[in-house]
Structure formats: structure tokens, C-alpha cells
């Protein structure tokens, strides 16, 4: 496994886990407070979409790099 494929695997997996965490937060309605700012639960949906897209992109790049 090359360093590029290792990087792509780790990055895509981390983005996938982040997407799952955002989806879980949105479904369970978990509150999130960053300092004095309350982050609305509704922001988890677009964040999940972006993280999932980055994960899919990473895995597609990994598949392309193996060709």
C-alpha cells in the first residue's frame, strides 16, 4: 500500500465517520454548544452531506489510484 492510498483510505474513513456522527446528532437531536454559541441541529444535515461527499470522493480517488 502506497502512502497515497493509505492517506486516501484514512481520510475517506474519517469523513465517513464524521458524516455518520452528524446524521446521528440530527436524528437524536443532540445539543451542541461551542463556547457561548449553541449550534443548531439543522446544521448537521448539510454537514453530513458535505462529509459524506468528501468520503465518497476519497474512496473514488483511491479506486482510481489503484488502476
PQR file of N, CA, C, O and H, with PARSE charges and radii, in Angstrom:
ATOM      1  N   UNK A   1       0.851  -1.175   0.000 -0.4000 1.5000
ATOM      2  CA  UNK A   1       0.000   0.000   0.000 -0.0000 2.0000
ATOM      3  C   UNK A   1       0.896   1.237   0.000  0.5500 1.7000
ATOM      4  O   UNK A   1       1.767   1.382   0.857 -0.5500 1.4000
ATOM      5  N   UNK A   2       0.677   2.114  -0.953 -0.4000 1.5000
ATOM      6  CA  UNK A   2       1.473   3.328  -1.035 -0.0000 2.0000
ATOM      7  C   UNK A   2       1.003   4.347  -0.011  0.5500 1.7000
ATOM      8  O   UNK A   2      -0.062   4.200   0.589 -0.5500 1.4000
ATOM      9  H   UNK A   2      -0.031   1.997  -1.649  0.4000 1.0000
ATOM     10  N   UNK A   3       1.803   5.369   0.178 -0.4000 1.5000
ATOM     11  CA  UNK A   3       1.419   6.400   1.144 -0.0000 2.0000
ATOM     12  C   UNK A   3       0.182   7.165   0.663  0.5500 1.7000
ATOM     13  O   UNK A   3      -0.625   7.605   1.482 -0.5500 1.4000
ATOM     14  H   UNK A   3       2.668   5.488  -0.309  0.4000 1.0000
ATOM     15  N   UNK A   4       0.025   7.327  -0.656 -0.4000 1.5000
ATOM     16  CA  UNK A   4      -1.169   7.997  -1.177 -0.0000 2.0000
ATOM     17  C   UNK A   4      -2.422   7.180  -0.891  0.5500 1.7000
ATOM     18  O   UNK A   4      -3.428   7.730  -0.443 -0.5500 1.4000
ATOM     19  H   UNK A   4       0.681   6.970  -1.321  0.4000 1.0000
ATOM     20  N   UNK A   5      -2.377   5.886  -1.141 -0.4000 1.5000
ATOM     21  CA  UNK A   5      -3.565   5.069  -0.889 -0.0000 2.0000
ATOM     22  C   UNK A   5      -3.854   4.969   0.607  0.5500 1.7000
ATOM     23  O   UNK A   5      -5.016   4.889   1.005 -0.5500 1.4000
ATOM     24  H   UNK A   5      -1.560   5.438  -1.505  0.4000 1.0000
ATOM     25  N   UNK A   6      -2.830   4.971   1.425 -0.4000 1.5000
ATOM     26  CA  UNK A   6      -3.033   4.969   2.880 -0.0000 2.0000
ATOM     27  C   UNK A   6      -3.717   6.269   3.315  0.5500 1.7000
ATOM     28  O   UNK A   6      -4.653   6.256   4.115 -0.5500 1.4000
ATOM     29  H   UNK A   6      -1.886   5.036   1.102  0.4000 1.0000
ATOM     30  N   UNK A   7      -3.231   7.386   2.772 -0.4000 1.5000
ATOM     31  CA  UNK A   7      -3.818   8.690   3.088 -0.0000 2.0000
ATOM     32  C   UNK A   7      -5.281   8.748   2.651  0.5500 1.7000
ATOM     33  O   UNK A   7      -6.140   9.187   3.416 -0.5500 1.4000
ATOM     34  H   UNK A   7      -2.470   7.396   2.123  0.4000 1.0000
ATOM     35  N   UNK A   8      -5.567   8.309   1.430 -0.4000 1.5000
ATOM     36  CA  UNK A   8      -6.933   8.333   0.923 -0.0000 2.0000
ATOM     37  C   UNK A   8      -7.859   7.446   1.746  0.5500 1.7000
ATOM     38  O   UNK A   8      -9.001   7.820   2.012 -0.5500 1.4000
ATOM     39  H   UNK A   8      -4.870   7.952   0.809  0.4000 1.0000
ATOM     40  N   UNK A   9      -7.378   6.287   2.146 -0.4000 1.5000
ATOM     41  CA  UNK A   9      -8.183   5.376   2.961 -0.0000 2.0000
ATOM     42  C   UNK A   9      -8.517   5.999   4.306  0.5500 1.7000
ATOM     43  O   UNK A   9      -9.668   5.966   4.743 -0.5500 1.4000
ATOM     44  H   UNK A   9      -6.450   5.984   1.930  0.4000 1.0000
ATOM     45  N   UNK A  10      -7.520   6.564   4.959 -0.4000 1.5000
ATOM     46  CA  UNK A  10      -7.734   7.167   6.279 -0.0000 2.0000
ATOM     47  C   UNK A  10      -8.650   8.383   6.166  0.5500 1.7000
ATOM     48  O   UNK A  10      -9.582   8.532   6.956 -0.5500 1.4000
ATOM     49  H   UNK A  10      -6.585   6.591   4.605  0.4000 1.0000
ATOM     50  N   UNK A  11      -8.391   9.245   5.195 -0.4000 1.5000
ATOM     51  CA  UNK A  11      -9.209  10.459   5.037 -0.0000 2.0000
ATOM     52  C   UNK A  11     -10.658  10.123   4.722  0.5500 1.7000
ATOM     53  O   UNK A  11     -11.576  10.678   5.326 -0.5500 1.4000
ATOM     54  H   UNK A  11      -7.634   9.124   4.554  0.4000 1.0000
ATOM     55  N   UNK A  12     -10.861   9.213   3.777 -0.4000 1.5000
ATOM     56  CA  UNK A  12     -12.231   8.852   3.401 -0.0000 2.0000
ATOM     57  C   UNK A  12     -12.957   8.204   4.571  0.5500 1.7000
ATOM     58  O   UNK A  12     -14.149   8.445   4.761 -0.5500 1.4000
ATOM     59  H   UNK A  12     -10.116   8.762   3.286  0.4000 1.0000
ATOM     60  N   UNK A  13     -12.269   7.394   5.351 -0.4000 1.5000
ATOM     61  CA  UNK A  13     -12.885   6.745   6.505 -0.0000 2.0000
ATOM     62  C   UNK A  13     -13.248   7.763   7.577  0.5500 1.7000
ATOM     63  O   UNK A  13     -14.331   7.693   8.158 -0.5500 1.4000
ATOM     64  H   UNK A  13     -11.301   7.198   5.196  0.4000 1.0000
ATOM     65  N   UNK A  14     -12.352   8.708   7.844 -0.4000 1.5000
ATOM     66  CA  UNK A  14     -12.631   9.744   8.847 -0.0000 2.0000
ATOM     67  C   UNK A  14     -13.835  10.581   8.420  0.5500 1.7000
ATOM     68  O   UNK A  14     -14.710  10.865   9.238 -0.5500 1.4000
ATOM     69  H   UNK A  14     -11.472   8.765   7.372  0.4000 1.0000
ATOM     70  N   UNK A  15     -13.886  10.979   7.149 -0.4000 1.5000
ATOM     71  CA  UNK A  15     -15.035  11.747   6.681 -0.0000 2.0000
ATOM     72  C   UNK A  15     -16.319  10.926   6.773  0.5500 1.7000
ATOM     73  O   UNK A  15     -17.379  11.479   7.068 -0.5500 1.4000
ATOM     74  H   UNK A  15     -13.175  10.748   6.485  0.4000 1.0000
ATOM     75  N   UNK A  16     -16.245   9.631   6.529 -0.4000 1.5000
ATOM     76  CA  UNK A  16     -17.415   8.770   6.671 -0.0000 2.0000
ATOM     77  C   UNK A  16     -17.902   8.712   8.101  0.5500 1.7000
ATOM     78  O   UNK A  16     -19.106   8.774   8.351 -0.5500 1.4000
ATOM     79  H   UNK A  16     -15.385   9.182   6.289  0.4000 1.0000
ATOM     80  N   UNK A  17     -16.981   8.593   9.044 -0.4000 1.5000
ATOM     81  CA  UNK A  17     -17.350   8.563  10.464 -0.0000 2.0000
ATOM     82  C   UNK A  17     -17.963   9.900  10.886  0.5500 1.7000
ATOM     83  O   UNK A  17     -18.932   9.928  11.645 -0.5500 1.4000
ATOM     84  H   UNK A  17     -16.003   8.543   8.842  0.4000 1.0000
ATOM     85  N   UNK A  18     -17.404  10.994  10.398 -0.4000 1.5000
ATOM     86  CA  UNK A  18     -17.951  12.321  10.708 -0.0000 2.0000
ATOM     87  C   UNK A  18     -19.370  12.454  10.145  0.5500 1.7000
ATOM     88  O   UNK A  18     -20.255  12.993  10.809 -0.5500 1.4000
ATOM     89  H   UNK A  18     -16.618  10.971   9.781  0.4000 1.0000
ATOM     90  N   UNK A  19     -19.581  11.966   8.932 -0.4000 1.5000
ATOM     91  CA  UNK A  19     -20.928  12.015   8.336 -0.0000 2.0000
ATOM     92  C   UNK A  19     -21.916  11.225   9.178  0.5500 1.7000
ATOM     93  O   UNK A  19     -23.031  11.686   9.420 -0.5500 1.4000
ATOM     94  H   UNK A  19     -18.862  11.528   8.392  0.4000 1.0000
ATOM     95  N   UNK A  20     -21.521  10.042   9.627 -0.4000 1.5000
ATOM     96  CA  UNK A  20     -22.398   9.220  10.466 -0.0000 2.0000
ATOM     97  C   UNK A  20     -22.691   9.922  11.790  0.5500 1.7000
ATOM     98  O   UNK A  20     -23.819   9.875  12.281 -0.5500 1.4000
ATOM     99  H   UNK A  20     -20.615   9.667   9.430  0.4000 1.0000
ATOM    100  N   UNK A  21     -21.683  10.570  12.366 -0.4000 1.5000
ATOM    101  CA  UNK A  21     -21.889  11.295  13.626 -0.0000 2.0000
ATOM    102  C   UNK A  21     -22.869  12.450  13.435  0.5500 1.7000
ATOM    103  O   UNK A  21     -23.714  12.685  14.299 -0.5500 1.4000
ATOM    104  H   UNK A  21     -20.767  10.608  11.967  0.4000 1.0000
ATOM    105  N   UNK A  22     -22.771  13.169  12.329 -0.4000 1.5000
ATOM    106  CA  UNK A  22     -23.705  14.272  12.060 -0.0000 2.0000
ATOM    107  C   UNK A  22     -25.127  13.749  11.864  0.5500 1.7000
ATOM    108  O   UNK A  22     -26.085  14.356  12.342 -0.5500 1.4000
ATOM    109  H   UNK A  22     -22.085  12.979  11.627  0.4000 1.0000
ATOM    110  N   UNK A  23     -25.261  12.637  11.168 -0.4000 1.5000
ATOM    111  CA  UNK A  23     -26.592  12.049  10.969 -0.0000 2.0000
ATOM    112  C   UNK A  23     -27.174  11.604  12.309  0.5500 1.7000
ATOM    113  O   UNK A  23     -28.351  11.835  12.584 -0.5500 1.4000
ATOM    114  H   UNK A  23     -24.483  12.145  10.779  0.4000 1.0000
ATOM    115  N   UNK A  24     -26.351  10.966  13.139 -0.4000 1.5000
ATOM    116  CA  UNK A  24     -26.811  10.527  14.462 -0.0000 2.0000
ATOM    117  C   UNK A  24     -27.234  11.719  15.315  0.5500 1.7000
ATOM    118  O   UNK A  24     -28.246  11.657  16.013 -0.5500 1.4000
ATOM    119  H   UNK A  24     -25.395  10.778  12.915  0.4000 1.0000
ATOM    120  N   UNK A  25     -26.461  12.805  15.261 -0.4000 1.5000
ATOM    121  CA  UNK A  25     -26.809  14.004  16.027 -0.0000 2.0000
ATOM    122  C   UNK A  25     -28.131  14.587  15.546  0.5500 1.7000
ATOM    123  O   UNK A  25     -28.965  14.996  16.352 -0.5500 1.4000
ATOM    124  H   UNK A  25     -25.638  12.856  14.694  0.4000 1.0000
ATOM    125  N   UNK A  26     -28.317  14.623  14.241 -0.4000 1.5000
ATOM    126  CA  UNK A  26     -29.551  15.204  13.700 -0.0000 2.0000
ATOM    127  C   UNK A  26     -30.767  14.366  14.066  0.5500 1.7000
ATOM    128  O   UNK A  26     -31.818  14.908  14.407 -0.5500 1.4000
ATOM    129  H   UNK A  26     -27.639  14.290  13.585  0.4000 1.0000
ATOM    130  N   UNK A  27     -30.628  13.047  13.996 -0.4000 1.5000
ATOM    131  CA  UNK A  27     -31.762  12.168  14.312 -0.0000 2.0000
ATOM    132  C   UNK A  27     -32.077  12.187  15.806  0.5500 1.7000
ATOM    133  O   UNK A  27     -33.241  12.258  16.200 -0.5500 1.4000
ATOM    134  H   UNK A  27     -29.774  12.607  13.718  0.4000 1.0000
ATOM    135  N   UNK A  28     -31.038  12.124  16.633 -0.4000 1.5000
ATOM    136  CA  UNK A  28     -31.244  12.071  18.082 -0.0000 2.0000
ATOM    137  C   UNK A  28     -31.462  13.448  18.711  0.5500 1.7000
ATOM    138  O   UNK A  28     -31.779  13.552  19.896 -0.5500 1.4000
ATOM    139  H   UNK A  28     -30.092  12.067  16.314  0.4000 1.0000
ATOM    140  N   UNK A  29     -31.287  14.519  17.898 -0.4000 1.5000
ATOM    141  CA  UNK A  29     -31.466  15.887  18.391 -0.0000 2.0000
ATOM    142  C   UNK A  29     -30.522  16.221  19.546  0.5500 1.7000
ATOM    143  O   UNK A  29     -30.921  16.878  20.508 -0.5500 1.4000
ATOM    144  H   UNK A  29     -31.029  14.435  16.935  0.4000 1.0000
ATOM    145  N   UNK A  30     -29.275  15.770  19.449 -0.4000 1.5000
ATOM    146  CA  UNK A  30     -28.293  16.058  20.487 -0.0000 2.0000
ATOM    147  C   UNK A  30     -27.896  17.525  20.439  0.5500 1.7000
ATOM    148  O   UNK A  30     -27.628  18.058  19.363 -0.5500 1.4000
ATOM    149  H   UNK A  30     -28.951  15.237  18.667  0.4000 1.0000
ATOM    150  N   UNK A  31     -27.857  18.175  21.580 -0.4000 1.5000
ATOM    151  CA  UNK A  31     -27.434  19.581  21.596 -0.0000 2.0000
ATOM    152  C   UNK A  31     -25.908  19.681  21.438  0.5500 1.7000
ATOM    153  O   UNK A  31     -25.163  18.767  21.791 -0.5500 1.4000
ATOM    154  H   UNK A  31     -28.075  17.741  22.454  0.4000 1.0000
ATOM    155  N   UNK A  32     -25.480  20.811  20.901 -0.4000 1.5000
ATOM    156  CA  UNK A  32     -24.043  21.062  20.753 -0.0000 2.0000
ATOM    157  C   UNK A  32     -23.784  22.506  21.106  0.5500 1.7000
ATOM    158  O   UNK A  32     -24.394  23.417  20.547 -0.5500 1.4000
ATOM    159  H   UNK A  32     -26.084  21.554  20.614  0.4000 1.0000
ATOM    160  N   UNK A  33     -22.881  22.705  22.033 -0.4000 1.5000
ATOM    161  CA  UNK A  33     -22.525  24.035  22.495 -0.0000 2.0000
ATOM    162  C   UNK A  33     -21.024  24.209  22.288  0.5500 1.7000
ATOM    163  O   UNK A  33     -20.230  23.424  22.806 -0.5500 1.4000
ATOM    164  H   UNK A  33     -22.385  21.964  22.487  0.4000 1.0000
ATOM    165  N   UNK A  34     -20.635  25.232  21.536 -0.4000 1.5000
ATOM    166  CA  UNK A  34     -19.223  25.555  21.346 -0.0000 2.0000
ATOM    167  C   UNK A  34     -19.000  26.906  22.009  0.5500 1.7000
ATOM    168  O   UNK A  34     -19.332  27.952  21.453 -0.5500 1.4000
ATOM    169  H   UNK A  34     -21.280  25.870  21.115  0.4000 1.0000
ATOM    170  N   UNK A  35     -18.433  26.863  23.203 -0.4000 1.5000
ATOM    171  CA  UNK A  35     -18.290  28.087  23.984 -0.0000 2.0000
ATOM    172  C   UNK A  35     -19.670  28.648  24.281  0.5500 1.7000
ATOM    173  O   UNK A  35     -20.539  27.926  24.771 -0.5500 1.4000
ATOM    174  H   UNK A  35     -18.163  26.013  23.655  0.4000 1.0000
ATOM    175  N   UNK A  36     -19.884  29.918  23.992 -0.4000 1.5000
ATOM    176  CA  UNK A  36     -21.197  30.520  24.267 -0.0000 2.0000
ATOM    177  C   UNK A  36     -22.203  30.308  23.125  0.5500 1.7000
ATOM    178  O   UNK A  36     -23.349  30.746  23.230 -0.5500 1.4000
ATOM    179  H   UNK A  36     -19.178  30.505  23.594  0.4000 1.0000
ATOM    180  N   UNK A  37     -21.796  29.653  22.053 -0.4000 1.5000
ATOM    181  CA  UNK A  37     -22.648  29.524  20.875 -0.0000 2.0000
ATOM    182  C   UNK A  37     -23.310  28.148  20.840  0.5500 1.7000
ATOM    183  O   UNK A  37     -22.633  27.122  20.903 -0.5500 1.4000
ATOM    184  H   UNK A  37     -20.865  29.297  21.968  0.4000 1.0000
ATOM    185  N   UNK A  38     -24.645  28.139  20.739 -0.4000 1.5000
ATOM    186  CA  UNK A  38     -25.401  26.902  20.576 -0.0000 2.0000
ATOM    187  C   UNK A  38     -25.517  26.625  19.076  0.5500 1.7000
ATOM    188  O   UNK A  38     -26.043  27.453  18.332 -0.5500 1.4000
ATOM    189  H   UNK A  38     -25.194  28.973  20.688  0.4000 1.0000
ATOM    190  N   UNK A  39     -25.032  25.473  18.632 -0.4000 1.5000
ATOM    191  CA  UNK A  39     -25.072  25.114  17.218 -0.0000 2.0000
ATOM    192  C   UNK A  39     -26.404  24.427  16.932  0.5500 1.7000
ATOM    193  O   UNK A  39     -26.725  23.416  17.557 -0.5500 1.4000
ATOM    194  H   UNK A  39     -24.605  24.800  19.236  0.4000 1.0000
ATOM    195  N   UNK A  40     -27.184  24.968  15.992 -0.4000 1.5000
ATOM    196  CA  UNK A  40     -28.485  24.358  15.686 -0.0000 2.0000
ATOM    197  C   UNK A  40     -28.335  22.949  15.115  0.5500 1.7000
ATOM    198  O   UNK A  40     -27.400  22.663  14.367 -0.5500 1.4000
ATOM    199  H   UNK A  40     -26.924  25.789  15.484  0.4000 1.0000
ATOM    200  N   UNK A  41     -29.255  22.092  15.475 -0.4000 1.5000
ATOM    201  CA  UNK A  41     -29.240  20.709  14.998 -0.0000 2.0000
ATOM    202  C   UNK A  41     -29.406  20.669  13.479  0.5500 1.7000
ATOM    203  O   UNK A  41     -28.890  19.765  12.822 -0.5500 1.4000
ATOM    204  H   UNK A  41     -30.015  22.324  16.082  0.4000 1.0000
ATOM    205  N   UNK A  42     -30.119  21.640  12.924 -0.4000 1.5000
ATOM    206  CA  UNK A  42     -30.361  21.666  11.482 -0.0000 2.0000
ATOM    207  C   UNK A  42     -29.068  21.772  10.673  0.5500 1.7000
ATOM    208  O   UNK A  42     -29.045  21.389   9.503 -0.5500 1.4000
ATOM    209  H   UNK A  42     -30.537  22.374  13.458  0.4000 1.0000
ATOM    210  N   UNK A  43     -28.009  22.278  11.267 -0.4000 1.5000
ATOM    211  CA  UNK A  43     -26.727  22.384  10.556 -0.0000 2.0000
ATOM    212  C   UNK A  43     -26.048  21.031  10.376  0.5500 1.7000
ATOM    213  O   UNK A  43     -25.112  20.905   9.586 -0.5500 1.4000
ATOM    214  H   UNK A  43     -28.028  22.589  12.217  0.4000 1.0000
ATOM    215  N   UNK A  44     -26.513  20.028  11.101 -0.4000 1.5000
ATOM    216  CA  UNK A  44     -25.914  18.703  10.963 -0.0000 2.0000
ATOM    217  C   UNK A  44     -26.240  18.071   9.611  0.5500 1.7000
ATOM    218  O   UNK A  44     -25.435  17.303   9.085 -0.5500 1.4000
ATOM    219  H   UNK A  44     -27.273  20.131  11.742  0.4000 1.0000
ATOM    220  N   UNK A  45     -27.400  18.378   9.043 -0.4000 1.5000
ATOM    221  CA  UNK A  45     -27.758  17.771   7.744 -0.0000 2.0000
ATOM    222  C   UNK A  45     -26.830  18.223   6.624  0.5500 1.7000
ATOM    223  O   UNK A  45     -26.294  17.371   5.916 -0.5500 1.4000
ATOM    224  H   UNK A  45     -28.054  19.002   9.470  0.4000 1.0000
ATOM    225  N   UNK A  46     -26.615  19.529   6.428 -0.4000 1.5000
ATOM    226  CA  UNK A  46     -25.662  19.921   5.374 -0.0000 2.0000
ATOM    227  C   UNK A  46     -24.243  19.464   5.680  0.5500 1.7000
ATOM    228  O   UNK A  46     -23.492  19.115   4.769 -0.5500 1.4000
ATOM    229  H   UNK A  46     -27.051  20.221   7.003  0.4000 1.0000
ATOM    230  N   UNK A  47     -23.870  19.465   6.957 -0.4000 1.5000
ATOM    231  CA  UNK A  47     -22.533  18.997   7.320 -0.0000 2.0000
ATOM    232  C   UNK A  47     -22.376  17.513   7.007  0.5500 1.7000
ATOM    233  O   UNK A  47     -21.311  17.081   6.566 -0.5500 1.4000
ATOM    234  H   UNK A  47     -24.480  19.749   7.697  0.4000 1.0000
ATOM    235  N   UNK A  48     -23.428  16.734   7.231 -0.4000 1.5000
ATOM    236  CA  UNK A  48     -23.389  15.304   6.917 -0.0000 2.0000
ATOM    237  C   UNK A  48     -23.260  15.084   5.410  0.5500 1.7000
ATOM    238  O   UNK A  48     -22.524  14.203   4.968 -0.5500 1.4000
ATOM    239  H   UNK A  48     -24.293  17.085   7.589  0.4000 1.0000
ATOM    240  N   UNK A  49     -23.974  15.883   4.630 -0.4000 1.5000
ATOM    241  CA  UNK A  49     -23.898  15.751   3.176 -0.0000 2.0000
ATOM    242  C   UNK A  49     -22.500  16.070   2.673  0.5500 1.7000
ATOM    243  O   UNK A  49     -21.964  15.355   1.826 -0.5500 1.4000
ATOM    244  H   UNK A  49     -24.572  16.599   4.989  0.4000 1.0000
ATOM    245  N   UNK A  50     -21.907  17.139   3.190 -0.4000 1.5000
ATOM    246  CA  UNK A  50     -20.546  17.520   2.774 -0.0000 2.0000
ATOM    247  C   UNK A  50     -19.550  16.443   3.185  0.5500 1.7000
ATOM    248  O   UNK A  50     -18.706  16.044   2.383 -0.5500 1.4000
ATOM    249  H   UNK A  50     -22.343  17.720   3.877  0.4000 1.0000
ATOM    250  N   UNK A  51     -19.637  15.971   4.420 -0.4000 1.5000
ATOM    251  CA  UNK A  51     -18.707  14.943   4.890 -0.0000 2.0000
ATOM    252  C   UNK A  51     -18.874  13.645   4.106  0.5500 1.7000
ATOM    253  O   UNK A  51     -17.885  12.993   3.772 -0.5500 1.4000
ATOM    254  H   UNK A  51     -20.323  16.296   5.072  0.4000 1.0000
ATOM    255  N   UNK A  52     -20.113  13.265   3.812 -0.4000 1.5000
ATOM    256  CA  UNK A  52     -20.347  12.049   3.033 -0.0000 2.0000
ATOM    257  C   UNK A  52     -19.811  12.200   1.614  0.5500 1.7000
ATOM    258  O   UNK A  52     -19.234  11.260   1.067 -0.5500 1.4000
ATOM    259  H   UNK A  52     -20.917  13.795   4.084  0.4000 1.0000
ATOM    260  N   UNK A  53     -19.995  13.367   1.021 -0.4000 1.5000
ATOM    261  CA  UNK A  53     -19.473  13.605  -0.323 -0.0000 2.0000
ATOM    262  C   UNK A  53     -17.954  13.525  -0.340  0.5500 1.7000
ATOM    263  O   UNK A  53     -17.376  12.956  -1.266 -0.5500 1.4000
ATOM    264  H   UNK A  53     -20.463  14.130   1.466  0.4000 1.0000
ATOM    265  N   UNK A  54     -17.303  14.083   0.666 -0.4000 1.5000
ATOM    266  CA  UNK A  54     -15.843  14.002   0.744 -0.0000 2.0000
ATOM    267  C   UNK A  54     -15.378  12.561   0.949  0.5500 1.7000
ATOM    268  O   UNK A  54     -14.340  12.161   0.421 -0.5500 1.4000
ATOM    269  H   UNK A  54     -17.772  14.545   1.419  0.4000 1.0000
ATOM    270  N   UNK A  55     -16.139  11.789   1.707 -0.4000 1.5000
ATOM    271  CA  UNK A  55     -15.801  10.389   1.908 -0.0000 2.0000
ATOM    272  C   UNK A  55     -15.910   9.601   0.610  0.5500 1.7000
ATOM    273  O   UNK A  55     -15.017   8.829   0.262 -0.5500 1.4000
ATOM    274  H   UNK A  55     -16.982  12.114   2.135  0.4000 1.0000
ATOM    275  N   UNK A  56     -17.005   9.803  -0.096 -0.4000 1.5000
ATOM    276  CA  UNK A  56     -17.193   9.104  -1.373 -0.0000 2.0000
ATOM    277  C   UNK A  56     -16.105   9.516  -2.360  0.5500 1.7000
ATOM    278  O   UNK A  56     -15.548   8.674  -3.065 -0.5500 1.4000
ATOM    279  H   UNK A  56     -17.731  10.431   0.186  0.4000 1.0000
ATOM    280  N   UNK A  57     -15.809  10.796  -2.408 -0.4000 1.5000
ATOM    281  CA  UNK A  57     -14.765  11.294  -3.300 -0.0000 2.0000
ATOM    282  C   UNK A  57     -13.414  10.652  -2.965  0.5500 1.7000
ATOM    283  O   UNK A  57     -12.669  10.263  -3.864 -0.5500 1.4000
ATOM    284  H   UNK A  57     -16.261  11.480  -1.835  0.4000 1.0000
ATOM    285  N   UNK A  58     -13.108  10.546  -1.687 -0.4000 1.5000
ATOM    286  CA  UNK A  58     -11.859   9.915  -1.277 -0.0000 2.0000
ATOM    287  C   UNK A  58     -11.771   8.464  -1.710  0.5500 1.7000
ATOM    288  O   UNK A  58     -10.731   8.020  -2.196 -0.5500 1.4000
ATOM    289  H   UNK A  58     -13.713  10.862  -0.957  0.4000 1.0000
ATOM    290  N   UNK A  59     -12.860   7.720  -1.537 -0.4000 1.5000
ATOM    291  CA  UNK A  59     -12.850   6.315  -1.955 -0.0000 2.0000
ATOM    292  C   UNK A  59     -12.789   6.175  -3.476  0.5500 1.7000
ATOM    293  O   UNK A  59     -12.174   5.241  -3.989 -0.5500 1.4000
ATOM    294  H   UNK A  59     -13.705   8.080  -1.143  0.4000 1.0000
ATOM    295  N   UNK A  60     -13.426   7.103  -4.197 -0.4000 1.5000
ATOM    296  CA  UNK A  60     -13.317   7.072  -5.655 -0.0000 2.0000
ATOM    297  C   UNK A  60     -11.885   7.369  -6.103  0.5500 1.7000
ATOM    298  O   UNK A  60     -11.383   6.745  -7.038 -0.5500 1.4000
ATOM    299  H   UNK A  60     -13.925   7.862  -3.780  0.4000 1.0000
ATOM    300  N   UNK A  61     -11.238   8.312  -5.442 -0.4000 1.5000
ATOM    301  CA  UNK A  61      -9.838   8.622  -5.750 -0.0000 2.0000
ATOM    302  C   UNK A  61      -8.938   7.423  -5.444  0.5500 1.7000
ATOM    303  O   UNK A  61      -7.988   7.143  -6.176 -0.5500 1.4000
ATOM    304  H   UNK A  61     -11.646   8.818  -4.683  0.4000 1.0000
ATOM    305  N   UNK A  62      -9.248   6.730  -4.366 -0.4000 1.5000
ATOM    306  CA  UNK A  62      -8.484   5.536  -4.015 -0.0000 2.0000
ATOM    307  C   UNK A  62      -8.618   4.477  -5.086  0.5500 1.7000
ATOM    308  O   UNK A  62      -7.634   3.844  -5.466 -0.5500 1.4000
ATOM    309  H   UNK A  62     -10.020   6.958  -3.772  0.4000 1.0000
ATOM    310  N   UNK A  63      -9.835   4.280  -5.577 -0.4000 1.5000
ATOM    311  CA  UNK A  63     -10.053   3.303  -6.635 -0.0000 2.0000
ATOM    312  C   UNK A  63      -9.316   3.702  -7.904  0.5500 1.7000
ATOM    313  O   UNK A  63      -8.745   2.851  -8.585 -0.5500 1.4000
ATOM    314  H   UNK A  63     -10.635   4.794  -5.268  0.4000 1.0000
ATOM    315  N   UNK A  64      -9.326   4.996  -8.226 -0.4000 1.5000
ATOM    316  CA  UNK A  64      -8.615   5.477  -9.419 -0.0000 2.0000
ATOM    317  C   UNK A  64      -7.107   5.321  -9.275  0.5500 1.7000
ATOM    318  O   UNK A  64      -6.422   5.024 -10.254 -0.5500 1.4000
ATOM    319  H   UNK A  64      -9.791   5.688  -7.673  0.4000 1.0000
ATOM    320  N   UNK A  65      -6.585   5.515  -8.080 -0.4000 1.5000
ATOM    321  CA  UNK A  65      -5.138   5.438  -7.878 -0.0000 2.0000
ATOM    322  C   UNK A  65      -4.628   3.998  -7.977  0.5500 1.7000
ATOM    323  O   UNK A  65      -3.441   3.770  -8.210 -0.5500 1.4000
ATOM    324  H   UNK A  65      -7.141   5.756  -7.285  0.4000 1.0000
ATOM    325  N   UNK A  66      -5.523   3.038  -7.801 -0.4000 1.5000
ATOM    326  CA  UNK A  66      -5.116   1.629  -7.869 -0.0000 2.0000
ATOM    327  C   UNK A  66      -5.114   1.088  -9.284  0.5500 1.7000
ATOM    328  O   UNK A  66      -4.648  -0.027  -9.516 -0.5500 1.4000
ATOM    329  H   UNK A  66      -6.488   3.224  -7.612  0.4000 1.0000
ATOM    330  N   UNK A  67      -5.625   1.854 -10.234 -0.4000 1.5000
ATOM    331  CA  UNK A  67      -5.668   1.400 -11.627 -0.0000 2.0000
ATOM    332  C   UNK A  67      -4.350   1.586 -12.308  0.5500 1.7000
ATOM    333  O   UNK A  67      -4.211   1.255 -13.485 -0.5500 1.4000
ATOM    334  H   UNK A  67      -6.003   2.760 -10.046  0.4000 1.0000
TER
END
